[in-house]
């Protein structure tokens, strides 16, 4: 066997081992974690044997540096949370034991269910951020996706494979179209997307009540006035239990769809011409324009694709978990997607892990409140501190760069005066 074929076979084995472990672990089969760790160890050993050790060391240190800021932020938030609990009369050791046991063991399936929609909305916000835009209205696009998924789920009578794909594409497309006016206003008039997308988010939120009434939730004819009719069972997302009997009955493959979409967004941003243009516009619009990149076109594309991604979160919830739409849902997935994206530094792969962390904190907080009678608000405080510390990094970097630029400008001015003398 040629060395090239051996290498391909080796990576196929590692990939299969890791993928199997991921699926098992996400399905609450915890020995899947051993397969994931095994794949990581094998890959690292392979790198040590085939690549220059100094290169491996440099790459490892670079990865650790990238993880340092969010890691320190999370650790600091845990410490500050413990101090707050001590001051308010609660035992932080008992609280954190319940929090982490609930998040990563007892309620792990709830963590995954929470994380799945957050991956989509986190990707939506992160993608827009890469273009220098703030898609704060992801919540509204989520509602649009949920409404389309409910409508098609009730009326679409096709084989499951086709109906699910059609629903994802149609809901994503209409959620993207819902961002058309904010995108157009941004490009043509410079109207800030924070204002326009937020306004459209509230429109979608209140429109959903009208939609639910037209889909079976009319008080005059229904005993369930605030819930739509259920979607057809043939349109449900497959559940892990169908091929892993020990999996929790609520877990569905939506989390795998989210992970696949994160990988696609990563490829799109870093390995395609369109992604390069998006990132160029986000980093410096004037420089991008000077290189012949259409700023307006890429802003338009970015906001529409961000809407597409957020809409998929709504599909995930309707086809995968709820199978009907509730009035006054107050999901908050769009708003929490902002936190997920910021914590991941707007990196698509990072969004997977921060979404799981955010979902785990919510699941663990519920278990902690139920077993230790410690207010769930402690978890919200911890999440707020984590987010504050992460955002503080951006603020520090912004003002640090401003100070450096001003200092450089002053030095240049002094040198010019000295040369004049």
N, C-alpha and C positions, 0 to 999 in steps of 0.2 A: 504493500500500500504506500502510495506517495505521501510525503510529509504534509502536503497541502490537504490531502484527503484525511489524513490522521487528525490534523488540526480541526477540520470541519466536523469530523465525527466526535472529537473531544468536546467541542462547544455544543454540539447537539445533545450530548449526554448531560452536560452541565445544565443546559437550558431546560431539558426535560425534567431533570431532578428538581430544579428550582421551581418550575411551573407546577409540578405535582405537589410540592411542598406548600406553595402559595395557595393553591385551590383547597387543599386539605385544611390548612390553617384558617383560611377565611371561612371555611365551613364548620369551624369550631372543633376540628379534629387536631388536637394540639401537637401530636407527634409530627405533624407537617412542618413545624418549626425546626425540627431536627434535620429534615431534608433540606430546608433552606440554608441552615447553618453549614451543613455538609457541602452544599454546592459552593458556598462562599469560600470555605476552607480549601476545597479542591482547586478553585479558580486562583486563589491567592498563592497556593503552592506551585501551580503551573506557571504563574507569572514570575515567581522567584526563580524557577528553574530555566525559564526560556528568555527572560528579559533581564537586562542589566540591573543588579540590585539597587544601584543608586537611583535609577529611573523609577523603580517600584517605590522606593523610600520617598522620593520627591512627590510622586503622585499621591501616596498615602497621607503625607503631611499636608498637601494641598486640600485633600478631601476633609481632613480633620479641621483645618482652618475654616472651611466653609461651614462646617457643623458647629464650630465653636460658639458663634454669636447666638443662634437659636438655642443651643444647649445651655449656655450660661444664662440666657433669659428665662428658660424653663426652670432651671435650678434656683435662680434668684426668686422667682415667683413662688416656688414651693417653700422656700425659707421664709419669705415675707408672709405667706399664707399661714405658716405654722405660728409665727409671732402674733398674728391677728387672732388666731384661735386661742392661744394662751391668754391673751389679754381679755378675751371675751368668755373665758371659763371653759373652753373645750380642750380635750386631749388630742393634740395633733398626731400622735403616734397611732391612736385608734382610728382617727379620721382618715389618715393616709393609707393605713392598712385596708380599711373598708373601700376607700376610693380606688386603689390600684387593684385589689382583688375583684371588685365589681366591674371595673373597666376592662381588665385583661383576662379574667377567668370566668367569673359567675355570669356577668352580663356581656361577654365578648360578642355574642350575636347582635346585641343591641348597639354596641359600638360600631359594628360593620354596617348595620342598617342605617345608623346616623351618618356614617362616613360616605356612603355611596352618592347621595345627592350633593354633598359638600364637595366631592371631587369635581363634579360638573360645574358648579357655580364658582368654585375656586379657580378652575381652569379658565372660565369666562372672564373673571376679574384679572387674572394673571396675564391672559393674552392681550387684553386691552391695555394693561399697564406696560407691556412690552412695546406697545405703539405710542406710549406717552399719554394714554387716555385712562379715565377713571369711570368704568362701567358700574356706577353705583346702583343702577336700576336692574341688576340681575334678578332681584326678587320678582319684578314684574314679568320678566321674560320667563321665569320659572312658572308663574301662574298661566301664562299663555301656553306653554308646553303642556301643562297639566290639563288645561281645558281641551286642547286638541286631542290629547291622549284619551281623555274621557269620552269625547264624542266618537272618535274612531273605534275605541274599545267597545262601545255599545253597539255600533252599527256595522263595523267591518267584519264580514263573515268569509274569511279566507283561511287557508291552512296557516297554523300558528307561525311558522318561519317567515312567511311572506307578510302576514299582517303586522307582526312585531317590527320588522324592518321598515315597512311603509309608515308605521306610526312614528318611529324614531325620526325618520327623514322628514315627514310632513310636519311634525311638531317642531323640529329644529328649524325648518324652513320658515314657518310662520312666526316663530319667536325671533328669527333673524329679521324678517320683514317688519316686525313690531319695532325694531330699532332703526328702521329706515328713515323716519322723520328726524329723530335725534341726530343721526349720521348726516343727513342732508343739511340740517340747520348748522351743524358743526362746520361742515365744509364750505357752505355758501355764505353764512353770516358770522361764523365764529362763536355761535351760542355755545356756552359751556355744557359739555355732556353730563356733568354732575347734576345740573338743574333739570335738563330735559329728560334724561333717563329716570331720574327720581320721580318727576311728574308722571311719566308714563307708567312707572311701577305702581303708583297709587291708582291710576285709571284701571289697570289690569286687576288690581286687588279688589276694587269695588265692582268691576264688571263680572268677576267670578260669581258673585251672588246672583246676578241676573241669569248667568249661564246655568247655575245649579237648578234654579227654578224651572228653566226650560228643559232640563234633563231629568225631571222626575221629582224635584224638590219643591213643588208648588204646595203651599199650606192648604190650598183649597181641595187638593186631590190626594195628598200624600200624608201618611202618618209620620214620615221622616222628612220634615220640611227643609232641613238644612243639609241634606245629603243627596247627591245625585243617584240615579239608578246605577247598579253595579255593572261593570263591564263584563263581556262574555268571558267565560273561563278559558276558552281557546286562545284568548289574547293575553293571558297572564305570562309574565316572564318565567322561564323554567326555574325550579327550586333545586337547591343543592341536594335536598332529601331524595330527589328522583334518581340520583346516581350515587349518593353517599348516604346510606340509610341512617347513620348515626348523627347526621347534621340536624340542626334546629329547623323545625318545620317552617319558620318564617323567612329564613335566609334564601335569597334569590341571587341570580347571576348578574344583577345590576352592578354589583361592585366590580366584577370582571370587565363589564362593558366600560365602566369608568376608568379602570386601569388601562385598558386598551386605548381609550380615547386620549388619556394623558400621554401615552407613548406616541400616538399619532401627532398630537400637538407639539411634542418635543421634536419629532422629525420635521414637522412643518416649519417650526421656528428656526432650527439650526442646520437643516440640510437642504433647504429649498431656496430658490431665488426670492419667492414671495416672502418667506420668513425673514430673509436677510433684509429686504426692503422695509418690512414692518419694524424690525429692530433698529434699523438705521434711522427711520423717522422718529422712533421713540427716544433715541439717544441725542439726536441733534437734527432738527428739521431743516435748518439752514444748510448744514453740510450735506444732508441727503438731497435737498433741492439742487445744490450746486453740482452733484454727481448725476443729475438727470432723473432722479427718482421722483415720481409724482406723489407729493405729500397728501393732497386731497384724496386721491384714489386709494391710497393705503389706509388713511384714516377711515374712509368709508368701508373698506373691506374688513378692517379690524373690528369696528363696532358691529357690523352685521354678523361676523363669525362669532364674536363674543355673545351676541344674542342667541345664535344657534346652539352654542354650548350650554348656556343657562337653561334653554328650553328643554334640553335632554334631561335635566334634573327633574323636571315635572313629569316627564314620561316614565322615568325610573320609579318615582313614587306611586304613580297610578297603576302601571302595569306590573310592578314588582311587589309592592307592599299593601297599599290601601284598596286597590281595585274599585274605587269610587272616589268622588271628590266631595270634600266637606266644606261647608261655609264657615267663615271665620277661622280658617285653618291656622293663620298666624305661624306659618312654617318657619320663617326667618332664615331659610337656606341661602337666599341671595345676600342678606346682610352678613351672615356668618362666612360666606364665601370670600368676603373682603379680608377678614381676619386670616383665613386659611391661606390666601394668596400672599399676604404680607409676611406671614410667618415662614412661608416657603421661598421668600425672596423672589417671587414671581417665576419660579422655575417649575415647569410642568411636572417633572418627576417628583420634585419636592412636595407638590400639592397632594400627591397620594398619601404621603406619610403625615403631613400636617392635618389633612382631613380626617385620617384615622385617629390622630391624637385628639382633635377637637371632638370627634364623635365619642371617643373613649372617656374623655372628661365628663361629658354629659351623662353617659351611661353609668360611670362610676359614681358621679354625684348623686344620681337617683338611688343607687344601692346604699351609699353612705347615709343619706337622709333617712332611708327606710330602716336601716339596721342600727345606726348609732344616734339617731335623732339629732344630727348636726345639720343645720340649714344648708340647703343646696346653693344658697347665695355665696357660700365660701368658694365654690367652684367658679362662679362667675367672677369673683374677685381675682382668683388666680389667673383666669383667662384674660381679664382686663390688664393685670400686671404684665403678663407675658407679652401681650400686644403692645402695651405702652413701651416696654423695654426694646422691642423690635423696632417700633416706629421711631423711638429716640435715636436709634442708630442712623436712620435716614436723615433726621433733623441735624444730628451732629455732623454727618458727612456733608450735608448741604452747606451749613454755616462754616465748616472747616474749609471747604473749597472756596467759599466766598472770601474768607480771610486770607487764604493763600493767594488768590487772584489779586486782591487789593495790595497785599505785601509785594507781590511781583511787579505790579503796576507802579508802586511807589519807588521800588529799586530801579526800575527802568527810567522813571522820571529823574531820579537823582543822578544816575549815570549819564543821562542826556545833558543835564545841567553842568555836570563836571566836564564833559567833553566840550561843551560850549565855551567854558572858561579857558 
